[in-house]
């Protein structure tokens, strides 16, 4: 099939943001006297938005509103200052974006990261390429895996959902892709295992970004 657009997840797909996210949460936890986590653990916590990240990072008996929301605010403030310390595009992503651009495919991003931070990361690391639509988590728009954001992107680009490849690294991305009627591709360099991606509906798994081009030939 000839696809017309690629919809990307951001964290764990285009950018390796894990250490900057985990470091920011750990600083908040340590200030509160709560135990910190290693990065392998954070790879399980991310993907469903900032508030769910904080809830998962807190001790179970501390997951109450009077603790969650101050910790969330502190995390967003810290991450807003330290979002680009260790974050980098994954190997092969620049080459993939170059190739998609040359081939004339539309490119878009849909993330559960807060919208302002999504835009910030895109500007800081991926401004060399033209993404037609970039959405992070916005007020009054359901988070992934709700397909609303993906369908809004398809509508804005005037491209049928079935003409999109959707590349993501978590079950949330694959569930979003399927619900939106897009073709779900799992990125094995991200935050979840091949088993989890298969179980959540990935039709193709790729180990390197440029492998997605096989679906376009």
Secondary structure, 3 states (H helix, E strand, C coil): CCCCEEEECCECCCEECHHHHHHHHHHHHHHCCCCCCCHHHHHHHCCCCHHHHHHHHCCHHHCCHHHHHHHHHHHHHHHHHCCCCCCEECCCHHHHHHHHHHHCCEEEEEEEEEHHHHHHHHHHHCCCCCCCEEEEECCCCCCCCCCHHHHHHHHHHCCCHHHEEEEECCHHHHHHHHHHCCEEEEECCCCCCHHHHHHCCCCEEECCHHHHHHHCC
